[in-house]
Structures are given as structure tokens and as C-alpha cells.
């Protein structure tokens, strides 16, 4: 169960940085199952 809690915290951190347009501060996202999704979120972000 603890693993899922940590994963959610990481996901929220990434989403918050994308929403704040601070994509240069994302850190390591290679642990995500599909890091291509993060790239798509950044590319398709609505300003």
C-alpha cells in the first residue's frame, strides 16, 4: 500500500509542476510507467 501512496505523491508533484508551467523543474520522471504521457501532458497543456 505504501508504494501506491508514494506514486500518487509523485504524480501530484508532476501535475502541479506542469500546471504551474515549471516543466524544467519536473525532476526524474523515468520511474513512471509511461513517461510519454508526461510529454503529451506538457505538449497539450492549455495555458
Backbone as CSV, one residue per row, in Angstrom:
resi,resn,N_x,N_y,N_z,CA_x,CA_y,CA_z,C_x,C_y,C_z
1,UNK,0.815,-1.195,0.000,0.000,0.000,0.000,0.860,1.261,0.000
2,UNK,1.951,1.235,0.714,2.795,2.421,0.798,3.335,2.817,-0.576
3,UNK,3.638,1.847,-1.419,4.149,2.131,-2.760,3.166,2.995,-3.543
4,UNK,1.880,2.698,-3.446,0.867,3.470,-4.170,0.796,4.899,-3.646
5,UNK,0.929,5.069,-2.345,0.891,6.409,-1.760,2.033,7.258,-2.290
6,UNK,3.205,6.684,-2.363,4.369,7.399,-2.882,4.161,7.733,-4.355
7,UNK,3.630,6.799,-5.129,3.383,7.029,-6.552,2.407,8.170,-6.774
8,UNK,1.376,8.241,-5.966,0.384,9.302,-6.096,1.013,10.646,-5.763
9,UNK,1.845,10.684,-4.736,2.515,11.929,-4.369,3.411,12.409,-5.501
10,UNK,4.108,11.494,-6.142,4.970,11.849,-7.273,4.123,12.363,-8.426
11,UNK,3.014,11.702,-8.708,2.132,12.121,-9.791,1.575,13.516,-9.536
12,UNK,1.131,13.776,-8.323,0.626,15.114,-7.985,1.709,16.173,-8.142
13,UNK,2.928,15.847,-7.740,4.034,16.797,-7.879,4.268,17.118,-9.353
14,UNK,4.259,16.104,-10.194,4.470,16.298,-11.632,3.336,17.118,-12.236
15,UNK,2.097,16.781,-11.904,0.952,17.515,-12.444,0.952,18.974,-11.988
16,UNK,1.328,19.211,-10.741,1.393,20.578,-10.232,2.442,21.389,-10.986
17,UNK,3.603,20.784,-11.244,4.656,21.491,-11.979,4.216,21.792,-13.411
18,UNK,3.506,20.873,-14.034,3.003,21.110,-15.392,1.984,22.250,-15.362
19,UNK,1.070,22.229,-14.391,0.046,23.267,-14.283,0.660,24.639,-14.022
20,UNK,1.759,24.668,-13.272,2.433,25.930,-12.960,3.407,26.342,-14.066
21,UNK,3.446,25.571,-15.138,4.341,25.806,-16.266,5.811,25.810,-15.826
22,UNK,6.141,24.925,-14.909,7.511,24.777,-14.412,8.064,23.425,-14.835
23,UNK,7.937,23.129,-16.116,8.335,21.814,-16.607,9.840,21.580,-16.514
24,UNK,10.616,22.656,-16.387,12.051,22.482,-16.226,12.406,22.013,-14.812
25,UNK,11.413,21.972,-13.917,11.620,21.553,-12.536,10.972,20.200,-12.230
26,UNK,10.640,19.419,-13.261,9.947,18.153,-13.040,10.805,17.128,-12.315
27,UNK,12.086,17.158,-12.528,12.941,16.141,-11.919,12.891,14.855,-12.718
28,UNK,13.209,13.764,-12.063,13.279,12.463,-12.727,11.885,11.874,-12.892
29,UNK,11.464,11.685,-14.129,10.153,11.092,-14.400,10.288,9.725,-15.057
30,UNK,11.506,9.192,-15.080,11.735,7.905,-15.727,11.114,6.749,-14.961
31,UNK,10.738,6.973,-13.709,10.127,5.894,-12.935,8.659,5.695,-13.291
32,UNK,8.074,6.635,-14.029,6.675,6.466,-14.418,6.561,5.328,-15.418
33,UNK,5.431,4.676,-15.408,5.230,3.514,-16.270,5.331,3.896,-17.743
34,UNK,4.811,5.059,-18.102,4.856,5.533,-19.480,5.187,7.024,-19.469
35,UNK,6.461,7.355,-19.524,6.875,8.758,-19.446,6.417,9.557,-20.669
36,UNK,5.989,8.880,-21.730,5.441,9.561,-22.899,4.167,10.307,-22.574
37,UNK,3.432,9.839,-21.584,2.198,10.511,-21.158,2.539,11.891,-20.603
38,UNK,3.616,11.984,-19.862,4.031,13.264,-19.296,4.382,14.235,-20.413
39,UNK,5.076,13.755,-21.425,5.409,14.591,-22.577,4.142,15.089,-23.259
40,UNK,3.163,14.224,-23.410,1.893,14.605,-24.026,1.161,15.647,-23.177
41,UNK,1.156,15.467,-21.871,0.512,16.444,-20.987,1.163,17.818,-21.119
42,UNK,2.481,17.842,-21.200,3.192,19.112,-21.337,2.861,19.754,-22.676
43,UNK,2.891,18.951,-23.733,2.649,19.463,-25.081,1.227,19.985,-25.247
44,UNK,0.259,19.278,-24.655,-1.147,19.621,-24.836,-1.687,20.526,-23.737
45,UNK,-0.817,21.012,-22.868,-1.238,21.860,-21.748,-1.948,23.106,-22.270
46,UNK,-3.070,23.423,-21.665,-3.830,24.609,-22.017,-3.369,25.731,-21.109
47,UNK,-2.910,26.821,-21.713,-2.392,27.938,-20.914,-3.505,28.733,-20.296
